[in-house]
């Protein structure tokens, strides 16, 4: 879902919305609180076509081709009655409020990852059962060769994200996975979030292994990738609907720096760094590509 056009006049916004419906482009109309009306297209595959229609409409909104056969014809001089009738035929709700409500429930992929993480946490005795923990590590050896992966146990490049070593550890990561992962999943779909988690898990795990060895686990590398993606996309491509409060961003960045500064903190700092860099770069490239197109 993306905002593709803004109008100062409600009449024009309603007319263009009606035209999009005739072109089978599902969209919604939102009053943004600044005496302006924004058109949001729901299906991202139809966004390019909607933008082209928007550009043509703004050049000549009175063009007869933008007339809809469903348009309500004035029956009298009572404009308030006409406007009320028009409004009744349009979805004019506040999308920000709708998104806020939707984001309280996790997406299916995000929920599945949370369930797996909690299950592994419990089965491993909160990360204390070494027999189980060792099967999820990127490697059980400290020779730096990843011999198990080279022998075919390729799942090890991902599975460390399911390990957690304490209540605070898993609560922190699951909270942000629920909040940020679900937000992305509902905008981009299950395939995107699945690919995103896999790639950022591999990158953050390899980064931690390269600089600190195989004895680590946790979802925080992926969490910082999610944070970086939402943060950068929100700044450079706000029309995509992703958002994180500036105070929250400062807290996340502050924690990131604190973990690096304080010695012997027992945190997978390089996984954080790998995830944050990957997610931020992904978000920036996506924003730039969209803005250029």
Order of alpha helices (4+ residues) and beta strands (2+ residues): beta-alpha-beta-beta-alpha-alpha-alpha-alpha-alpha-alpha-alpha-alpha-alpha-alpha-alpha-alpha-alpha
